Amino acid sequence: MPSRRKTREFVLQVLFAADATNEDPVHILSFLEKHFAVDEEQVVKLDRVVDDYARELVAAVAADREAIDNVISVLSHRWKLYRINRVDRNVLRMAIAELVHFHSVPGPVILNEAIEIAKRYGGENSASFINGILDRVQTIEPRPDCIARLRELLSALDQSVTTD
């Protein structure tokens, strides 16, 4: 059974490859699984990072990518999505999907994992940038069960802040 950290790092790699090639992340994951299935030794290595959690997380990001990107754009006020570092963009996609779809994982754990992965793979300011975006999402209670609901709640928060 792979660790959640290793699984998240692998999912980030899948999302990064999909983003770089403009492909569906589910297809990238499927390709990797088929490619490494040829060599029994490689299958064992892939099993260290791929499990149902990885498949479900990749599928959640793929299904909601446009809406997740919209949330990221709204929360990163002065940055166009395409200007956000590819690693940061995909760490955010993964963490937001996880916050919305995986309620069995505590929000602070998701936030901390995203920050640690950003420190390892992102740029100098990635961890603080990701912390700033995800902190706002993570504090919404109860956690939304779909991206559309997340957007509604964020919009309501923005309106209450501007009217106070």
Stockholm file with secondary structure:
# STOCKHOLM 1.0

chainA/1-164         MPSRRKTREFVLQVLFAADATNEDPVHILSFLEKHFAVDEEQVVKLDRVVDDYARELVAAVAADREAIDNVISVLSHRWKLYRINRVDRNVLRMAIAELVHFHSVPGPVILNEAIEIAKRYGGENSASFINGILDRVQTIEPRPDCIARLRELLSALDQSVTTD
#=GR chainA/1-164 SS CCCHHHHHHHHHHHHHHHHHHTCCHHHHHHHHHHHHHTSHHHHHHHHTTCSHHHHHHHHHHHHHHHHHHHHHHHHSTTCCGGGSCHHHHHHHHHHHHHHHHCTTSCHHHHHHHHHHHHHHHSCTTHHHHHHHHHHHHHTCSSCCSSHHHHHHHHHHHHHHHHHC
#=GC SS_cons         CCCHHHHHHHHHHHHHHHHHHTCCHHHHHHHHHHHHHTSHHHHHHHHTTCSHHHHHHHHHHHHHHHHHHHHHHHHSTTCCGGGSCHHHHHHHHHHHHHHHHCTTSCHHHHHHHHHHHHHHHSCTTHHHHHHHHHHHHHTCSSCCSSHHHHHHHHHHHHHHHHHC
//
